[in-house]
Amino acid sequence: MAKELTLEQLGLSQDDLAAKLVDRIAENLLTSLDYDEEGGEWRSKSPFAKKLDKMIKDRLDVIINDMAGKHVLPVVNELVENITLQETNKWGEKRGTPVSFKEYLVQRAEAWMTEQVNFEGKPKGTDSYSWSPHGTRVSHMIHKHLEYEIGTAMKGAMQNATTSIAKGLHDAVKIQINEVASRLRVDVKL
């Protein structure tokens, strides 16, 4: 007769076994990747781990956005409102008048929109070999937008006209064929 082994004889207590079991279950639940030896690729192992990862990521996003709203955005807003920029020469000596950041952005946007471009909308530095001014960037953009809108409208109008003309021709031909068919008389003689 075989003698039964107890946990104590194996050097384990019931608490040790329970702790190891809980650790192993938690490890299996939280393991999100498993390497497939036969397929040679990583595959997802645990849907619970995926949910937990998503919940952690979402919570971190909320915390980071909250911290940015409280600490970073006020500093950035203050900098944008109060910073002044002034042009300097190559030795760092100030020249010209200082401008606020907003004024600087407006000047840069205005310079960009009024810059001369060629017929393709490219400024002089892009292709200066055969470059010739065609207008400002904003006029080029408006021209391209109008060209697109008018082209789209014309295509739609042509499609409608073609459909209407084709239907009218079909009906007219049908009427003429019916008239010719009604005038025809077929005599059969034996």
Secondary structure, DSSP 8 states (H G I E B T S, - for coil): ------HHHHT--HHHHHHHHHHHHHHHHH--EEEETTTTEEEE--HHHHHHHHHHHHHHHHHHHHHIIIIIHHHHHHHHHH-EE--B-TT--B-S--EEHHHHHHHHHHHHHHSEE-TTS-BTTTS-SS----EEHHHHHHHHHHHHHHHHHHHHHHHHHHHHHHHHHHHHHHHHHHHHHHH-------
